[in-house]
Amino acid sequence: MPSEPNSPIGPVGARPPDRLDGVTVFVEVVRAGGFSRAAEQLGLTRSAVGKAIGRLEARLETRLFHRTTRALSLTDDGRVYHDHCVRALAELQAAEAQLESGRLEVAGRLRVTMPVLFGRHCVAPVLLGLARQHPRLELQLNFSDRPVDVLAEGFDLAIRSGVLGAESEGLRARKLVDQPKVVCASPTYLAEHGRPRVAADLAGHSILLYRRGEHVHTWRLPDATGRTVDVPLPARLLLDDLETMADAAAAGMGLAWLPQWLVRERLRSGTLVAVLEESAGAVMACHALWPAAGPMPLRLREAVDALVARLPGLTALDP
């Protein structure tokens, strides 16, 4: 069934009109003062320029030029339309320049989501340093321990600790660092309950475990052969905040398995003591994730490179 004459929807399968078709030619004709000179500037024939203007006038249903054999001038409608076209083309050129500058310098908006504590202690200092080096970089930092949907929520970069799962589908990943972890307790707890030397000695101890949502994080430690295995342990306390867990361990509530960067100062001061030194705890991998579609903007590449370079020092026992 044919569409109504004034309907904005054309016949099924019809291609929508290109609203920029002929606009550049029209603006150049006005600037050059004639079809022939515009054709020379655009590398077109005079006939092609005339046809482009004709198609534009037909689409707009108005005459843009008064034409005589000796002169060419804008109609009132042509003058109004020309003013709008000049502004629109200037906006497009500015947008293209901004995109180009984003490819040549670290500039533009970067939305990053990261775990709360690891983000605050390790990731944010690196990104803030990058922002100081590049004044045109705009950072939006999100601190959350929930499993953020990077694509649905419009993030440019996500920092994830632990094993990557289904949430990484549609994303590219790069390993940033292996976070060393340590089993530790307070001196008073160890004096009262004894100091474990190997994983088998953990039986009977008070254990503090980390829980995120419904998932309880099992300790992963080397067995007698040196192979890293899950060590199932009953929990005295289940906490969803690592800093509170470190506080509980320092208060003598039991043994905790924590990132070294989080308890570094407590280990140095003796508030906490590392145990199981003969079989150092497994590390926890940390990855950067970003949308797989499209090219990688320079600002994103620089951020990931900076994290790869800086995070190993920030997560070590002696940075």
Secondary structure as GFF3:
##gff-version 3
##sequence-region A 1 319
A	DSSP	alpha_helix	23	32	.	.	.	ID=ss1
A	DSSP	alpha_helix	35	42	.	.	.	ID=ss2
A	DSSP	alpha_helix	46	60	.	.	.	ID=ss3
A	DSSP	beta_strand	65	67	.	.	.	ID=ss4
A	DSSP	beta_strand	72	74	.	.	.	ID=ss5
A	DSSP	alpha_helix	76	104	.	.	.	ID=ss6
A	DSSP	beta_strand	108	114	.	.	.	ID=ss7
A	DSSP	alpha_helix	116	118	.	.	.	ID=ss8
A	DSSP	pi_helix	119	123	.	.	.	ID=ss9
A	DSSP	alpha_helix	124	133	.	.	.	ID=ss10
A	DSSP	beta_strand	137	143	.	.	.	ID=ss11
A	DSSP	beta_strand	157	161	.	.	.	ID=ss12
A	DSSP	three_ten_helix	166	168	.	.	.	ID=ss13
A	DSSP	beta_strand	171	179	.	.	.	ID=ss14
A	DSSP	beta_strand	181	185	.	.	.	ID=ss15
A	DSSP	alpha_helix	187	193	.	.	.	ID=ss16
A	DSSP	three_ten_helix	199	202	.	.	.	ID=ss17
A	DSSP	beta_strand	207	212	.	.	.	ID=ss18
A	DSSP	beta_strand	215	216	.	.	.	ID=ss19
A	DSSP	beta_strand	219	222	.	.	.	ID=ss20
A	DSSP	beta_strand	228	231	.	.	.	ID=ss21
A	DSSP	beta_strand	237	239	.	.	.	ID=ss22
A	DSSP	alpha_helix	242	250	.	.	.	ID=ss23
A	DSSP	beta_strand	255	259	.	.	.	ID=ss24
A	DSSP	alpha_helix	260	269	.	.	.	ID=ss25
A	DSSP	beta_strand	273	275	.	.	.	ID=ss26
A	DSSP	three_ten_helix	277	279	.	.	.	ID=ss27
A	DSSP	beta_strand	284	291	.	.	.	ID=ss28
A	DSSP	alpha_helix	298	315	.	.	.	ID=ss29
###
